[in-house]
Amino acid sequence: MKAEIVVDFHLPLRLHMAESKDLTRRDAVKVAGAASLAAVAAPVLEGAPAIIKARAATNAVKYGMVGTGSRGNYLLKHLKGIDTGTCVAICDITDDAMDKAVQTIGGKPKRYKDWRELLADKEVEAVFVTTPLFLHFPVTKDALEAGKHVFCEKSMVFKAEEVHALRALAHARPKQTLQVGLQRRYSGMYQAARQMIEKGLLGEITYVQAQWHRNPGWKMKKDVPNPRMANWRLFREYSGGLVAELASHQIDVADWMLGMTPESVMGLGTRDFMHDGRDIYDNVQLIYKYPKGRRLVWTGISNSSHWAGVGGARTEMGEMIMGTQGTVHITIGDDNNKPIGMWFREPAPPAQVTDAKKAGEKKEAYKAGATMVAAAGSRPLPILMNKDLMTGKESFLEKEMKYARLWLYQKGILVPEEEKNPVDIELESFFNDCRTGGRPRADLEVGLQDSIAVILSNLAMDEGRPVAFSEIEKLGKPGAAPAKPAMRRG
Ligand SMILES: NC(=O)c1ccc[n+]([C@@H]2O[C@H](COP(=O)([O-])OP(=O)(O)OC[C@H]3O[C@@H](n4cnc5c(N)ncnc54)[C@H](O)[C@@H]3O)[C@@H](O)[C@H]2O)c1
């Protein structure tokens, strides 16, 4: 819902007086204050585009895109609005995909059918790799060797040997920017959650529960010229399945929020519902063991899209980040749905029972094995964005507007919205880093750790055993035993 609602600026005050149980004005200030701790990164984020814009006219990064399919076109739609980059070349194996790309971005980019020709084009400074996963590494490798900056979609690489090879290659070329398309890293909402954790508002984070459930899952495209390539996601020859395409975003969120990477993974992957010739799993449950007893549990199913987070207000995907003092429910948005973040405080421990009779009754109930009802949960508080925070410099009217907005958030009538789609921020940030040599938030190691998790998760499911993350040190290196053939469950 957009903020075009007609707001009565004095409403919060009047409601505060009428509804004492609701968020009071004082509570609202507390929330704003707590969340202001969480917004430390925002000015940096918001400052960057302005700096870029000042230089844009003369120094736009000239880029090419390899793979102008669905994601490529989505990025081009956003790139069209960013004047710090100029599309000078595109590459795809189909004319149809390139025609669509030209319609989206406009202008007259040069067209290539072979990425090597695009990379030989001296005008191209940076390359977007938006091909199917199995081509990420070959294109990225050639692009880095051709001296280009690279934005590679997630998940960064496909095979264990590519993890080691890309690390070595990127380290040898420190002046070239290499960014991975994990856009949650560029979301103000996710950054606010991370800052809340750093400031201790959620206590010790011990558990992350994440899901990406669809109903139905991916369908097999029929009657297309090159069916295997058009359906590349569904075949292991090209794809890492649900884990690479969906879980990769959320494993990265767990790593980021927990501030560590997993020690091992175990999981169950089967193909139970989609019998159309695909060979990837359609039913996946994974448990990641992190140091110090931390866990991530990820599930990916294809026959229900319900998500219990944010009060069931959104479907499909999201993460619940649970700490000893609170929990955050969070999910990313897209062009139609804005990100939502909600903060639940852990209830206070039950009050001590002083009445001897009541205490006795309680003890009896425990003895009888009765299930005691837990303490009531807290009302969720929205995770606030920078524009919602009190700076102390507001005019009377601005202050009242902020309180009003807060009240509407608290009532669930409005949700705090990011000022920019994280995809715009990741793209602007990429061009900025190409020019300044800055380090991307979603950099090489973020991308590689994410890919390692994807590769080892699939291995754990294929071989039906827990897989230690240390195995990556041997996998894909000379002398390593070849991976066993997949167990093909289901
Ligand atoms: N960050 C995100 O949220 C997000 C979302 C969607 C997709 N993606 C990623 O983007 C990538 C592309 O996915 P998609 O949905 O666009 O797939 P897609 O099938 O729609 O597009 C892939 C394109 O690559 C082209 N292609 C294939 N072989 C090629 C080659 N040798 N040279 C040049 N082009 C070639 C295909 O013709 C197609 O147009 C995947 O890695 C996917 O995981 C990321």
The ligand as a Tripos MOL2 file, in Angstrom:
@<TRIPOS>MOLECULE
LIG
   44    48     1     0     0
SMALL
NO_CHARGES

@<TRIPOS>ATOM
      1 N1         19.4520  -12.1410   -8.2290 N.am      1 LIG1
      2 C1         18.2610  -12.6290   -8.4630 C.2       1 LIG1
      3 O1         17.3090  -12.4240   -7.7090 O.2       1 LIG1
      4 C2         18.0300  -13.4660   -9.6870 C.ar      1 LIG1
      5 C3         16.7420  -13.6590  -10.1640 C.ar      1 LIG1
      6 C4         16.5600  -14.4210  -11.3050 C.ar      1 LIG1
      7 C5         17.6400  -15.0120  -11.9260 C.ar      1 LIG1
      8 N2         18.8770  -14.8140  -11.4400 N.ar      1 LIG1
      9 C6         20.0380  -15.4770  -12.0880 C.3       1 LIG1
     10 O2         20.2220  -14.9450  -13.3890 O.3       1 LIG1
     11 C7         20.7650  -15.9590  -14.2440 C.3       1 LIG1
     12 C8         19.9100  -16.0460  -15.5070 C.3       1 LIG1
     13 O3         18.6150  -16.4890  -15.1670 O.3       1 LIG1
     14 P1         17.3550  -16.1880  -16.1100 P.3       1 LIG1
     15 O4         16.1540  -16.3980  -15.3000 O.co2     1 LIG1
     16 O5         17.5420  -14.8820  -16.7500 O.co2     1 LIG1
     17 O6         17.4930  -17.3370  -17.1980 O.3       1 LIG1
     18 P2         16.9590  -17.2360  -18.6860 P.3       1 LIG1
     19 O7         16.9600  -18.6160  -19.2180 O.co2     1 LIG1
     20 O8         15.7010  -16.4610  -18.7470 O.co2     1 LIG1
     21 O9         18.0770  -16.3710  -19.4330 O.3       1 LIG1
     22 C9         19.3660  -16.8680  -19.7240 C.3       1 LIG1
     23 C10        19.7840  -16.2910  -21.0670 C.3       1 LIG1
     24 O10        21.1140  -16.7150  -21.3360 O.3       1 LIG1
     25 C11        21.1800  -17.0060  -22.7100 C.3       1 LIG1
     26 N3         22.3130  -17.8820  -23.0100 N.ar      1 LIG1
     27 C12        22.4130  -19.2120  -22.9030 C.ar      1 LIG1
     28 N4         23.6200  -19.6270  -23.3520 N.ar      1 LIG1
     29 C13        24.3010  -18.5150  -23.7310 C.ar      1 LIG1
     30 C14        25.5760  -18.2890  -24.2740 C.ar      1 LIG1
     31 N5         26.4200  -19.3040  -24.5370 N.pl3     1 LIG1
     32 N6         25.9270  -17.0210  -24.5730 N.ar      1 LIG1
     33 C15        25.0960  -15.9880  -24.3600 C.ar      1 LIG1
     34 N7         23.8450  -16.1420  -23.8320 N.ar      1 LIG1
     35 C16        23.4710  -17.3920  -23.5250 C.ar      1 LIG1
     36 C17        19.8450  -17.6570  -23.0170 C.3       1 LIG1
     37 O11        19.5680  -17.6640  -24.4070 O.3       1 LIG1
     38 C18        18.9060  -16.7860  -22.2130 C.3       1 LIG1
     39 O12        18.4230  -15.7030  -22.9750 O.3       1 LIG1
     40 C19        20.8060  -17.2350  -13.4270 C.3       1 LIG1
     41 O13        22.0780  -17.4540  -12.9210 O.3       1 LIG1
     42 C20        19.8540  -16.9680  -12.2850 C.3       1 LIG1
     43 O14        20.1500  -17.6590  -11.1000 O.3       1 LIG1
     44 C21        19.1020  -14.0450  -10.3500 C.ar      1 LIG1
@<TRIPOS>BOND
     1     1     2 1
     2     2     3 2
     3     2     4 1
     4     4     5 ar
     5     4    44 ar
     6     5     6 ar
     7     6     7 ar
     8     7     8 ar
     9     8     9 1
    10     8    44 ar
    11     9    10 1
    12     9    42 1
    13    10    11 1
    14    11    12 1
    15    11    40 1
    16    12    13 1
    17    13    14 1
    18    14    15 2
    19    14    16 1
    20    14    17 1
    21    17    18 1
    22    18    19 2
    23    18    20 1
    24    18    21 1
    25    21    22 1
    26    22    23 1
    27    23    24 1
    28    23    38 1
    29    24    25 1
    30    25    26 1
    31    25    36 1
    32    26    27 ar
    33    26    35 ar
    34    27    28 ar
    35    28    29 ar
    36    29    30 ar
    37    29    35 ar
    38    30    31 1
    39    30    32 ar
    40    32    33 ar
    41    33    34 ar
    42    34    35 ar
    43    36    37 1
    44    36    38 1
    45    38    39 1
    46    40    41 1
    47    40    42 1
    48    42    43 1
@<TRIPOS>SUBSTRUCTURE
     1 LIG1         1 GROUP 0 **** ****
